[in-house]
Amino acid sequence: MKEFLEFITKHLVDHPESVVLEPEVKEDRIVFRLKVDGADVGKVIGRNGKTATALRTLLTAVAARQGKRAILEIVD
């Protein structure tokens, strides 16, 4: 899941070297904290949050195939 999310995010932003994805395992789910360059936050969130919603949908689908639950948090 982490590699999949990193691949997509690095192709969305202008500064792929600044993409940091930190997984944190909580009780029954995995929380991914995504950090990008300040100039790229808008690209990851998208207009009206549509890109972020699409990323979360893809992550949910990949996690479900593995029998897990995953959440994506975008942090500054």
mmCIF file of the N, C-alpha and C atoms, coordinates in Angstrom:
data_MODEL
# 
_entry.id   MODEL 
# 
loop_
_atom_site.group_PDB 
_atom_site.id 
_atom_site.type_symbol 
_atom_site.label_atom_id 
_atom_site.label_alt_id 
_atom_site.label_comp_id 
_atom_site.label_asym_id 
_atom_site.label_entity_id 
_atom_site.label_seq_id 
_atom_site.pdbx_PDB_ins_code 
_atom_site.Cartn_x 
_atom_site.Cartn_y 
_atom_site.Cartn_z 
_atom_site.occupancy 
_atom_site.B_iso_or_equiv 
_atom_site.pdbx_formal_charge 
_atom_site.auth_seq_id 
_atom_site.auth_comp_id 
_atom_site.auth_asym_id 
_atom_site.auth_atom_id 
_atom_site.pdbx_PDB_model_num 
ATOM 1   N N  . MET A 1 1  ? 0.814   -1.185 0.000   1.00 0.00 ? 1  MET A N  1 
ATOM 2   C CA . MET A 1 1  ? 0.000   0.000  0.000   1.00 0.00 ? 1  MET A CA 1 
ATOM 3   C C  . MET A 1 1  ? 0.861   1.254  0.000   1.00 0.00 ? 1  MET A C  1 
ATOM 4   N N  . LYS A 1 2  ? 1.906   1.247  0.810   1.00 0.00 ? 2  LYS A N  1 
ATOM 5   C CA . LYS A 1 2  ? 2.759   2.429  0.915   1.00 0.00 ? 2  LYS A CA 1 
ATOM 6   C C  . LYS A 1 2  ? 3.419   2.740  -0.421  1.00 0.00 ? 2  LYS A C  1 
ATOM 7   N N  . GLU A 1 3  ? 3.952   1.735  -1.081  1.00 0.00 ? 3  GLU A N  1 
ATOM 8   C CA . GLU A 1 3  ? 4.625   1.951  -2.358  1.00 0.00 ? 3  GLU A CA 1 
ATOM 9   C C  . GLU A 1 3  ? 3.651   2.477  -3.407  1.00 0.00 ? 3  GLU A C  1 
ATOM 10  N N  . PHE A 1 4  ? 2.438   1.953  -3.408  1.00 0.00 ? 4  PHE A N  1 
ATOM 11  C CA . PHE A 1 4  ? 1.415   2.379  -4.349  1.00 0.00 ? 4  PHE A CA 1 
ATOM 12  C C  . PHE A 1 4  ? 1.077   3.857  -4.150  1.00 0.00 ? 4  PHE A C  1 
ATOM 13  N N  . LEU A 1 5  ? 0.872   4.255  -2.908  1.00 0.00 ? 5  LEU A N  1 
ATOM 14  C CA . LEU A 1 5  ? 0.518   5.628  -2.597  1.00 0.00 ? 5  LEU A CA 1 
ATOM 15  C C  . LEU A 1 5  ? 1.676   6.579  -2.892  1.00 0.00 ? 5  LEU A C  1 
ATOM 16  N N  . GLU A 1 6  ? 2.901   6.167  -2.590  1.00 0.00 ? 6  GLU A N  1 
ATOM 17  C CA . GLU A 1 6  ? 4.064   6.996  -2.902  1.00 0.00 ? 6  GLU A CA 1 
ATOM 18  C C  . GLU A 1 6  ? 4.214   7.191  -4.403  1.00 0.00 ? 6  GLU A C  1 
ATOM 19  N N  . PHE A 1 7  ? 4.009   6.141  -5.172  1.00 0.00 ? 7  PHE A N  1 
ATOM 20  C CA . PHE A 1 7  ? 4.134   6.212  -6.623  1.00 0.00 ? 7  PHE A CA 1 
ATOM 21  C C  . PHE A 1 7  ? 3.166   7.238  -7.199  1.00 0.00 ? 7  PHE A C  1 
ATOM 22  N N  . ILE A 1 8  ? 1.918   7.170  -6.796  1.00 0.00 ? 8  ILE A N  1 
ATOM 23  C CA . ILE A 1 8  ? 0.906   8.091  -7.314  1.00 0.00 ? 8  ILE A CA 1 
ATOM 24  C C  . ILE A 1 8  ? 1.213   9.521  -6.885  1.00 0.00 ? 8  ILE A C  1 
ATOM 25  N N  . THR A 1 9  ? 1.542   9.709  -5.618  1.00 0.00 ? 9  THR A N  1 
ATOM 26  C CA . THR A 1 9  ? 1.787   11.055 -5.103  1.00 0.00 ? 9  THR A CA 1 
ATOM 27  C C  . THR A 1 9  ? 3.002   11.692 -5.754  1.00 0.00 ? 9  THR A C  1 
ATOM 28  N N  . LYS A 1 10 ? 4.069   10.936 -5.944  1.00 0.00 ? 10 LYS A N  1 
ATOM 29  C CA . LYS A 1 10 ? 5.279   11.493 -6.554  1.00 0.00 ? 10 LYS A CA 1 
ATOM 30  C C  . LYS A 1 10 ? 5.050   11.937 -7.991  1.00 0.00 ? 10 LYS A C  1 
ATOM 31  N N  . HIS A 1 11 ? 4.081   11.334 -8.662  1.00 0.00 ? 11 HIS A N  1 
ATOM 32  C CA . HIS A 1 11 ? 3.780   11.735 -10.034 1.00 0.00 ? 11 HIS A CA 1 
ATOM 33  C C  . HIS A 1 11 ? 2.810   12.913 -10.095 1.00 0.00 ? 11 HIS A C  1 
ATOM 34  N N  . LEU A 1 12 ? 2.216   13.276 -8.982  1.00 0.00 ? 12 LEU A N  1 
ATOM 35  C CA . LEU A 1 12 ? 1.305   14.421 -8.932  1.00 0.00 ? 12 LEU A CA 1 
ATOM 36  C C  . LEU A 1 12 ? 2.020   15.737 -8.639  1.00 0.00 ? 12 LEU A C  1 
ATOM 37  N N  . VAL A 1 13 ? 3.118   15.679 -7.904  1.00 0.00 ? 13 VAL A N  1 
ATOM 38  C CA . VAL A 1 13 ? 3.756   16.892 -7.385  1.00 0.00 ? 13 VAL A CA 1 
ATOM 39  C C  . VAL A 1 13 ? 4.947   17.333 -8.233  1.00 0.00 ? 13 VAL A C  1 
ATOM 40  N N  . ASP A 1 14 ? 5.369   18.591 -8.010  1.00 0.00 ? 14 ASP A N  1 
ATOM 41  C CA . ASP A 1 14 ? 6.541   19.138 -8.696  1.00 0.00 ? 14 ASP A CA 1 
ATOM 42  C C  . ASP A 1 14 ? 7.848   18.780 -7.994  1.00 0.00 ? 14 ASP A C  1 
ATOM 43  N N  . HIS A 1 15 ? 7.771   18.496 -6.702  1.00 0.00 ? 15 HIS A N  1 
ATOM 44  C CA . HIS A 1 15 ? 8.959   18.162 -5.910  1.00 0.00 ? 15 HIS A CA 1 
ATOM 45  C C  . HIS A 1 15 ? 8.807   16.761 -5.322  1.00 0.00 ? 15 HIS A C  1 
ATOM 46  N N  . PRO A 1 16 ? 9.000   15.720 -6.151  1.00 0.00 ? 16 PRO A N  1 
ATOM 47  C CA . PRO A 1 16 ? 8.788   14.352 -5.658  1.00 0.00 ? 16 PRO A CA 1 
ATOM 48  C C  . PRO A 1 16 ? 9.772   13.929 -4.573  1.00 0.00 ? 16 PRO A C  1 
ATOM 49  N N  . GLU A 1 17 ? 10.914  14.586 -4.491  1.00 0.00 ? 17 GLU A N  1 
ATOM 50  C CA . GLU A 1 17 ? 11.896  14.210 -3.476  1.00 0.00 ? 17 GLU A CA 1 
ATOM 51  C C  . GLU A 1 17 ? 11.447  14.603 -2.070  1.00 0.00 ? 17 GLU A C  1 
ATOM 52  N N  . SER A 1 18 ? 10.470  15.496 -1.970  1.00 0.00 ? 18 SER A N  1 
ATOM 53  C CA . SER A 1 18 ? 10.004  15.938 -0.657  1.00 0.00 ? 18 SER A CA 1 
ATOM 54  C C  . SER A 1 18 ? 8.787   15.152 -0.153  1.00 0.00 ? 18 SER A C  1 
ATOM 55  N N  . VAL A 1 19 ? 8.355   14.150 -0.899  1.00 0.00 ? 19 VAL A N  1 
ATOM 56  C CA . VAL A 1 19 ? 7.210   13.344 -0.480  1.00 0.00 ? 19 VAL A CA 1 
ATOM 57  C C  . VAL A 1 19 ? 7.647   12.376 0.622   1.00 0.00 ? 19 VAL A C  1 
ATOM 58  N N  . VAL A 1 20 ? 6.974   12.457 1.760   1.00 0.00 ? 20 VAL A N  1 
ATOM 59  C CA . VAL A 1 20 ? 7.254   11.569 2.887   1.00 0.00 ? 20 VAL A CA 1 
ATOM 60  C C  . VAL A 1 20 ? 5.935   10.928 3.309   1.00 0.00 ? 20 VAL A C  1 
ATOM 61  N N  . LEU A 1 21 ? 5.922   9.627  3.356   1.00 0.00 ? 21 LEU A N  1 
ATOM 62  C CA . LEU A 1 21 ? 4.724   8.888  3.736   1.00 0.00 ? 21 LEU A CA 1 
ATOM 63  C C  . LEU A 1 21 ? 5.060   8.031  4.939   1.00 0.00 ? 21 LEU A C  1 
ATOM 64  N N  . GLU A 1 22 ? 4.407   8.344  6.066   1.00 0.00 ? 22 GLU A N  1 
ATOM 65  C CA . GLU A 1 22 ? 4.682   7.642  7.315   1.00 0.00 ? 22 GLU A CA 1 
ATOM 66  C C  . GLU A 1 22 ? 3.481   6.793  7.717   1.00 0.00 ? 22 GLU A C  1 
ATOM 67  N N  . PRO A 1 23 ? 3.610   5.471  7.664   1.00 0.00 ? 23 PRO A N  1 
ATOM 68  C CA . PRO A 1 23 ? 2.503   4.622  8.123   1.00 0.00 ? 23 PRO A CA 1 
ATOM 69  C C  . PRO A 1 23 ? 2.536   4.462  9.644   1.00 0.00 ? 23 PRO A C  1 
ATOM 70  N N  . GLU A 1 24 ? 1.366   4.443  10.229  1.00 0.00 ? 24 GLU A N  1 
ATOM 71  C CA . GLU A 1 24 ? 1.243   4.220  11.667  1.00 0.00 ? 24 GLU A CA 1 
ATOM 72  C C  . GLU A 1 24 ? 0.125   3.212  11.880  1.00 0.00 ? 24 GLU A C  1 
ATOM 73  N N  . VAL A 1 25 ? 0.471   2.096  12.489  1.00 0.00 ? 25 VAL A N  1 
ATOM 74  C CA . VAL A 1 25 ? -0.517  1.047  12.721  1.00 0.00 ? 25 VAL A CA 1 
ATOM 75  C C  . VAL A 1 25 ? -1.251  1.354  14.013  1.00 0.00 ? 25 VAL A C  1 
ATOM 76  N N  . LYS A 1 26 ? -2.544  1.521  13.899  1.00 0.00 ? 26 LYS A N  1 
ATOM 77  C CA . LYS A 1 26 ? -3.403  1.697  15.075  1.00 0.00 ? 26 LYS A CA 1 
ATOM 78  C C  . LYS A 1 26 ? -4.216  0.428  15.225  1.00 0.00 ? 26 LYS A C  1 
ATOM 79  N N  . GLU A 1 27 ? -5.122  0.389  16.149  1.00 0.00 ? 27 GLU A N  1 
ATOM 80  C CA . GLU A 1 27 ? -5.865  -0.804 16.521  1.00 0.00 ? 27 GLU A CA 1 
ATOM 81  C C  . GLU A 1 27 ? -6.204  -1.725 15.345  1.00 0.00 ? 27 GLU A C  1 
ATOM 82  N N  . ASP A 1 28 ? -7.118  -1.308 14.500  1.00 0.00 ? 28 ASP A N  1 
ATOM 83  C CA . ASP A 1 28 ? -7.557  -2.175 13.407  1.00 0.00 ? 28 ASP A CA 1 
ATOM 84  C C  . ASP A 1 28 ? -7.332  -1.550 12.039  1.00 0.00 ? 28 ASP A C  1 
ATOM 85  N N  . ARG A 1 29 ? -6.503  -0.519 11.984  1.00 0.00 ? 29 ARG A N  1 
ATOM 86  C CA . ARG A 1 29 ? -6.296  0.166  10.712  1.00 0.00 ? 29 ARG A CA 1 
ATOM 87  C C  . ARG A 1 29 ? -4.880  0.744  10.626  1.00 0.00 ? 29 ARG A C  1 
ATOM 88  N N  . ILE A 1 30 ? -4.533  1.151  9.419   1.00 0.00 ? 30 ILE A N  1 
ATOM 89  C CA . ILE A 1 30 ? -3.247  1.787  9.169   1.00 0.00 ? 30 ILE A CA 1 
ATOM 90  C C  . ILE A 1 30 ? -3.524  3.235  8.781   1.00 0.00 ? 30 ILE A C  1 
ATOM 91  N N  . VAL A 1 31 ? -2.861  4.162  9.464   1.00 0.00 ? 31 VAL A N  1 
ATOM 92  C CA . VAL A 1 31 ? -3.006  5.577  9.155   1.00 0.00 ? 31 VAL A CA 1 
ATOM 93  C C  . VAL A 1 31 ? -1.742  6.016  8.429   1.00 0.00 ? 31 VAL A C  1 
ATOM 94  N N  . PHE A 1 32 ? -1.906  6.526  7.211   1.00 0.00 ? 32 PHE A N  1 
ATOM 95  C CA . PHE A 1 32 ? -0.787  7.039  6.433   1.00 0.00 ? 32 PHE A CA 1 
ATOM 96  C C  . PHE A 1 32 ? -0.785  8.549  6.537   1.00 0.00 ? 32 PHE A C  1 
ATOM 97  N N  . ARG A 1 33 ? 0.333   9.109  7.020   1.00 0.00 ? 33 ARG A N  1 
ATOM 98  C CA . ARG A 1 33 ? 0.483   10.557 7.085   1.00 0.00 ? 33 ARG A CA 1 
ATOM 99  C C  . ARG A 1 33 ? 1.360   10.983 5.913   1.00 0.00 ? 33 ARG A C  1 
ATOM 100 N N  . LEU A 1 34 ? 0.794   11.805 5.045   1.00 0.00 ? 34 LEU A N  1 
ATOM 101 C CA . LEU A 1 34 ? 1.470   12.253 3.830   1.00 0.00 ? 34 LEU A CA 1 
ATOM 102 C C  . LEU A 1 34 ? 1.956   13.675 4.011   1.00 0.00 ? 34 LEU A C  1 
ATOM 103 N N  . LYS A 1 35 ? 3.255   13.873 3.841   1.00 0.00 ? 35 LYS A N  1 
ATOM 104 C CA . LYS A 1 35 ? 3.854   15.208 3.909   1.00 0.00 ? 35 LYS A CA 1 
ATOM 105 C C  . LYS A 1 35 ? 4.467   15.511 2.552   1.00 0.00 ? 35 LYS A C  1 
ATOM 106 N N  . VAL A 1 36 ? 4.145   16.693 2.024   1.00 0.00 ? 36 VAL A N  1 
ATOM 107 C CA . VAL A 1 36 ? 4.704   17.139 0.753   1.00 0.00 ? 36 VAL A CA 1 
ATOM 108 C C  . VAL A 1 36 ? 5.220   18.554 0.917   1.00 0.00 ? 36 VAL A C  1 
ATOM 109 N N  . ASP A 1 37 ? 5.949   19.046 -0.076  1.00 0.00 ? 37 ASP A N  1 
ATOM 110 C CA . ASP A 1 37 ? 6.437   20.415 -0.095  1.00 0.00 ? 37 ASP A CA 1 
ATOM 111 C C  . ASP A 1 37 ? 5.246   21.366 0.003   1.00 0.00 ? 37 ASP A C  1 
ATOM 112 N N  . GLY A 1 38 ? 5.441   22.500 0.644   1.00 0.00 ? 38 GLY A N  1 
ATOM 113 C CA . GLY A 1 38 ? 4.358   23.462 0.825   1.00 0.00 ? 38 GLY A CA 1 
ATOM 114 C C  . GLY A 1 38 ? 3.717   23.916 -0.471  1.00 0.00 ? 38 GLY A C  1 
ATOM 115 N N  . ALA A 1 39 ? 4.513   23.995 -1.528  1.00 0.00 ? 39 ALA A N  1 
ATOM 116 C CA . ALA A 1 39 ? 3.980   24.425 -2.826  1.00 0.00 ? 39 ALA A CA 1 
ATOM 117 C C  . ALA A 1 39 ? 3.140   23.334 -3.486  1.00 0.00 ? 39 ALA A C  1 
ATOM 118 N N  . ASP A 1 40 ? 3.277   22.101 -3.043  1.00 0.00 ? 40 ASP A N  1 
ATOM 119 C CA . ASP A 1 40 ? 2.576   20.975 -3.673  1.00 0.00 ? 40 ASP A CA 1 
ATOM 120 C C  . ASP A 1 40 ? 1.320   20.530 -2.923  1.00 0.00 ? 40 ASP A C  1 
ATOM 121 N N  . VAL A 1 41 ? 1.041   21.148 -1.791  1.00 0.00 ? 41 VAL A N  1 
ATOM 122 C CA . VAL A 1 41 ? -0.120  20.730 -1.000  1.00 0.00 ? 41 VAL A CA 1 
ATOM 123 C C  . VAL A 1 41 ? -1.402  20.876 -1.808  1.00 0.00 ? 41 VAL A C  1 
ATOM 124 N N  . GLY A 1 42 ? -1.528  21.972 -2.531  1.00 0.00 ? 42 GLY A N  1 
ATOM 125 C CA . GLY A 1 42 ? -2.724  22.195 -3.344  1.00 0.00 ? 42 GLY A CA 1 
ATOM 126 C C  . GLY A 1 42 ? -2.904  21.157 -4.426  1.00 0.00 ? 42 GLY A C  1 
ATOM 127 N N  . LYS A 1 43 ? -1.813  20.672 -4.984  1.00 0.00 ? 43 LYS A N  1 
ATOM 128 C CA . LYS A 1 43 ? -1.901  19.648 -6.028  1.00 0.00 ? 43 LYS A CA 1 
ATOM 129 C C  . LYS A 1 43 ? -2.360  18.317 -5.461  1.00 0.00 ? 43 LYS A C  1 
ATOM 130 N N  . VAL A 1 44 ? -1.949  18.017 -4.245  1.00 0.00 ? 44 VAL A N  1 
ATOM 131 C CA . VAL A 1 44 ? -2.339  16.758 -3.627  1.00 0.00 ? 44 VAL A CA 1 
ATOM 132 C C  . VAL A 1 44 ? -3.800  16.813 -3.163  1.00 0.00 ? 44 VAL A C  1 
ATOM 133 N N  . ILE A 1 45 ? -4.228  17.978 -2.696  1.00 0.00 ? 45 ILE A N  1 
ATOM 134 C CA . ILE A 1 45 ? -5.615  18.119 -2.246  1.00 0.00 ? 45 ILE A CA 1 
ATOM 135 C C  . ILE A 1 45 ? -6.552  18.278 -3.438  1.00 0.00 ? 45 ILE A C  1 
ATOM 136 N N  . GLY A 1 46 ? -6.156  19.095 -4.413  1.00 0.00 ? 46 GLY A N  1 
ATOM 137 C CA . GLY A 1 46 ? -6.974  19.275 -5.603  1.00 0.00 ? 46 GLY A CA 1 
ATOM 138 C C  . GLY A 1 46 ? -8.108  20.255 -5.397  1.00 0.00 ? 46 GLY A C  1 
ATOM 139 N N  . ARG A 1 47 ? -8.787  20.558 -6.483  1.00 0.00 ? 47 ARG A N  1 
ATOM 140 C CA . ARG A 1 47 ? -9.902  21.494 -6.426  1.00 0.00 ? 47 ARG A CA 1 
ATOM 141 C C  . ARG A 1 47 ? -11.064 20.857 -5.675  1.00 0.00 ? 47 ARG A C  1 
ATOM 142 N N  . ASN A 1 48 ? -11.518 21.562 -4.657  1.00 0.00 ? 48 ASN A N  1 
ATOM 143 C CA . ASN A 1 48 ? -12.599 21.079 -3.793  1.00 0.00 ? 48 ASN A CA 1 
ATOM 144 C C  . ASN A 1 48 ? -12.281 19.721 -3.163  1.00 0.00 ? 48 ASN A C  1 
ATOM 145 N N  . GLY A 1 49 ? -11.003 19.374 -3.042  1.00 0.00 ? 49 GLY A N  1 
ATOM 146 C CA . GLY A 1 49 ? -10.605 18.126 -2.400  1.00 0.00 ? 49 GLY A CA 1 
ATOM 147 C C  . GLY A 1 49 ? -10.802 16.881 -3.239  1.00 0.00 ? 49 GLY A C  1 
ATOM 148 N N  . LYS A 1 50 ? -10.999 17.057 -4.541  1.00 0.00 ? 50 LYS A N  1 
ATOM 149 C CA . LYS A 1 50 ? -11.289 15.895 -5.390  1.00 0.00 ? 50 LYS A CA 1 
ATOM 150 C C  . LYS A 1 50 ? -10.090 14.962 -5.546  1.00 0.00 ? 50 LYS A C  1 
ATOM 151 N N  . THR A 1 51 ? -8.885  15.505 -5.630  1.00 0.00 ? 51 THR A N  1 
ATOM 152 C CA . THR A 1 51 ? -7.706  14.646 -5.758  1.00 0.00 ? 51 THR A CA 1 
ATOM 153 C C  . THR A 1 51 ? -7.473  13.865 -4.469  1.00 0.00 ? 51 THR A C  1 
ATOM 154 N N  . ALA A 1 52 ? -7.619  14.531 -3.336  1.00 0.00 ? 52 ALA A N  1 
ATOM 155 C CA . ALA A 1 52 ? -7.460  13.846 -2.048  1.00 0.00 ? 52 ALA A CA 1 
ATOM 156 C C  . ALA A 1 52 ? -8.511  12.752 -1.884  1.00 0.00 ? 52 ALA A C  1 
ATOM 157 N N  . THR A 1 53 ? -9.727  13.031 -2.307  1.00 0.00 ? 53 THR A N  1 
ATOM 158 C CA . THR A 1 53 ? -10.791 12.028 -2.230  1.00 0.00 ? 53 THR A CA 1 
ATOM 159 C C  . THR A 1 53 ? -10.465 10.831 -3.113  1.00 0.00 ? 53 THR A C  1 
ATOM 160 N N  . ALA A 1 54 ? -9.944  11.094 -4.304  1.00 0.00 ? 54 ALA A N  1 
ATOM 161 C CA . ALA A 1 54 ? -9.577  10.007 -5.210  1.00 0.00 ? 54 ALA A CA 1 
ATOM 162 C C  . ALA A 1 54 ? -8.439  9.170  -4.620  1.00 0.00 ? 54 ALA A C  1 
ATOM 163 N N  . LEU A 1 55 ? -7.443  9.826  -4.017  1.00 0.00 ? 55 LEU A N  1 
ATOM 164 C CA . LEU A 1 55 ? -6.348  9.092  -3.372  1.00 0.00 ? 55 LEU A CA 1 
ATOM 165 C C  . LEU A 1 55 ? -6.875  8.217  -2.236  1.00 0.00 ? 55 LEU A C  1 
ATOM 166 N N  . ARG A 1 56 ? -7.785  8.753  -1.453  1.00 0.00 ? 56 ARG A N  1 
ATOM 167 C CA . ARG A 1 56 ? -8.351  7.981  -0.344  1.00 0.00 ? 56 ARG A CA 1 
ATOM 168 C C  . ARG A 1 56 ? -9.176  6.799  -0.852  1.00 0.00 ? 56 ARG A C  1 
ATOM 169 N N  . THR A 1 57 ? -9.891  7.002  -1.946  1.00 0.00 ? 57 THR A N  1 
ATOM 170 C CA . THR A 1 57 ? -10.683 5.916  -2.526  1.00 0.00 ? 57 THR A CA 1 
ATOM 171 C C  . THR A 1 57 ? -9.780  4.794  -3.022  1.00 0.00 ? 57 THR A C  1 
ATOM 172 N N  . LEU A 1 58 ? -8.705  5.149  -3.718  1.00 0.00 ? 58 LEU A N  1 
ATOM 173 C CA . LEU A 1 58 ? -7.756  4.141  -4.196  1.00 0.00 ? 58 LEU A CA 1 
ATOM 174 C C  . LEU A 1 58 ? -7.104  3.407  -3.035  1.00 0.00 ? 58 LEU A C  1 
ATOM 175 N N  . LEU A 1 59 ? -6.719  4.143  -2.005  1.00 0.00 ? 59 LEU A N  1 
ATOM 176 C CA . LEU A 1 59 ? -6.095  3.525  -0.835  1.00 0.00 ? 59 LEU A CA 1 
ATOM 177 C C  . LEU A 1 59 ? -7.059  2.563  -0.146  1.00 0.00 ? 59 LEU A C  1 
ATOM 178 N N  . THR A 1 60 ? -8.311  2.952  -0.039  1.00 0.00 ? 60 THR A N  1 
ATOM 179 C CA . THR A 1 60 ? -9.316  2.083  0.578   1.00 0.00 ? 60 THR A CA 1 
ATOM 180 C C  . THR A 1 60 ? -9.483  0.796  -0.226  1.00 0.00 ? 60 THR A C  1 
ATOM 181 N N  . ALA A 1 61 ? -9.475  0.915  -1.556  1.00 0.00 ? 61 ALA A N  1 
ATOM 182 C CA . ALA A 1 61 ? -9.632  -0.269 -2.409  1.00 0.00 ? 61 ALA A CA 1 
ATOM 183 C C  . ALA A 1 61 ? -8.435  -1.208 -2.277  1.00 0.00 ? 61 ALA A C  1 
ATOM 184 N N  . VAL A 1 62 ? -7.234  -0.658 -2.266  1.00 0.00 ? 62 VAL A N  1 
ATOM 185 C CA . VAL A 1 62 ? -6.030  -1.490 -2.138  1.00 0.00 ? 62 VAL A CA 1 
ATOM 186 C C  . VAL A 1 62 ? -6.001  -2.162 -0.769  1.00 0.00 ? 62 VAL A C  1 
ATOM 187 N N  . ALA A 1 63 ? -6.363  -1.427 0.266   1.00 0.00 ? 63 ALA A N  1 
ATOM 188 C CA . ALA A 1 63 ? -6.377  -1.997 1.617   1.00 0.00 ? 63 ALA A CA 1 
ATOM 189 C C  . ALA A 1 63 ? -7.426  -3.094 1.746   1.00 0.00 ? 63 ALA A C  1 
ATOM 190 N N  . ALA A 1 64 ? -8.587  -2.888 1.135   1.00 0.00 ? 64 ALA A N  1 
ATOM 191 C CA . ALA A 1 64 ? -9.651  -3.890 1.215   1.00 0.00 ? 64 ALA A CA 1 
ATOM 192 C C  . ALA A 1 64 ? -9.239  -5.192 0.550   1.00 0.00 ? 64 ALA A C  1 
ATOM 193 N N  . ARG A 1 65 ? -8.477  -5.100 -0.530  1.00 0.00 ? 65 ARG A N  1 
ATOM 194 C CA . ARG A 1 65 ? -8.000  -6.316 -1.197  1.00 0.00 ? 65 ARG A CA 1 
ATOM 195 C C  . ARG A 1 65 ? -7.075  -7.119 -0.306  1.00 0.00 ? 65 ARG A C  1 
ATOM 196 N N  . GLN A 1 66 ? -6.412  -6.418 0.631   1.00 0.00 ? 66 GLN A N  1 
ATOM 197 C CA . GLN A 1 66 ? -5.514  -7.094 1.569   1.00 0.00 ? 66 GLN A CA 1 
ATOM 198 C C  . GLN A 1 66 ? -6.205  -7.408 2.894   1.00 0.00 ? 66 GLN A C  1 
ATOM 199 N N  . GLY A 1 67 ? -7.485  -7.098 2.972   1.00 0.00 ? 67 GLY A N  1 
ATOM 200 C CA . GLY A 1 67 ? -8.235  -7.373 4.187   1.00 0.00 ? 67 GLY A CA 1 
ATOM 201 C C  . GLY A 1 67 ? -7.940  -6.419 5.323   1.00 0.00 ? 67 GLY A C  1 
ATOM 202 N N  . LYS A 1 68 ? -7.545  -5.190 4.991   1.00 0.00 ? 68 LYS A N  1 
ATOM 203 C CA . LYS A 1 68 ? -7.192  -4.202 6.005   1.00 0.00 ? 68 LYS A CA 1 
ATOM 204 C C  . LYS A 1 68 ? -7.993  -2.928 5.788   1.00 0.00 ? 68 LYS A C  1 
ATOM 205 N N  . ARG A 1 69 ? -7.879  -1.998 6.741   1.00 0.00 ? 69 ARG A N  1 
ATOM 206 C CA . ARG A 1 69 ? -8.478  -0.681 6.609   1.00 0.00 ? 69 ARG A CA 1 
ATOM 207 C C  . ARG A 1 69 ? -7.360  0.340  6.650   1.00 0.00 ? 69 ARG A C  1 
ATOM 208 N N  . ALA A 1 70 ? -7.471  1.385  5.816   1.00 0.00 ? 70 ALA A N  1 
ATOM 209 C CA . ALA A 1 70 ? -6.425  2.397  5.760   1.00 0.00 ? 70 ALA A CA 1 
ATOM 210 C C  . ALA A 1 70 ? -7.044  3.784  5.675   1.00 0.00 ? 70 ALA A C  1 
ATOM 211 N N  . ILE A 1 71 ? -6.342  4.737  6.262   1.00 0.00 ? 71 ILE A N  1 
ATOM 212 C CA . ILE A 1 71 ? -6.769  6.140  6.273   1.00 0.00 ? 71 ILE A CA 1 
ATOM 213 C C  . ILE A 1 71 ? -5.606  6.989  5.803   1.00 0.00 ? 71 ILE A C  1 
ATOM 214 N N  . LEU A 1 72 ? -5.899  8.018  5.021   1.00 0.00 ? 72 LEU A N  1 
ATOM 215 C CA . LEU A 1 72 ? -4.880  8.935  4.529   1.00 0.00 ? 72 LEU A CA 1 
ATOM 216 C C  . LEU A 1 72 ? -5.083  10.301 5.165   1.00 0.00 ? 72 LEU A C  1 
ATOM 217 N N  . GLU A 1 73 ? -4.023  10.807 5.804   1.00 0.00 ? 73 GLU A N  1 
ATOM 218 C CA . GLU A 1 73 ? -4.033  12.155 6.371   1.00 0.00 ? 73 GLU A CA 1 
ATOM 219 C C  . GLU A 1 73 ? -2.972  12.960 5.640   1.00 0.00 ? 73 GLU A C  1 
ATOM 220 N N  . ILE A 1 74 ? -3.351  14.146 5.179   1.00 0.00 ? 74 ILE A N  1 
ATOM 221 C CA . ILE A 1 74 ? -2.411  15.039 4.509   1.00 0.00 ? 74 ILE A CA 1 
ATOM 222 C C  . ILE A 1 74 ? -2.053  16.125 5.504   1.00 0.00 ? 74 ILE A C  1 
ATOM 223 N N  . VAL A 1 75 ? -0.773  16.211 5.847   1.00 0.00 ? 75 VAL A N  1 
ATOM 224 C CA . VAL A 1 75 ? -0.304  17.177 6.848   1.00 0.00 ? 75 VAL A CA 1 
ATOM 225 C C  . VAL A 1 75 ? 0.668   18.159 6.216   1.00 0.00 ? 75 VAL A C  1 
ATOM 226 N N  . ASP A 1 76 ? 0.723   19.356 6.801   1.00 0.00 ? 76 ASP A N  1 
ATOM 227 C CA . ASP A 1 76 ? 1.676   20.384 6.306   1.00 0.00 ? 76 ASP A CA 1 
ATOM 228 C C  . ASP A 1 76 ? 3.049   20.118 6.844   1.00 0.00 ? 76 ASP A C  1 
# 
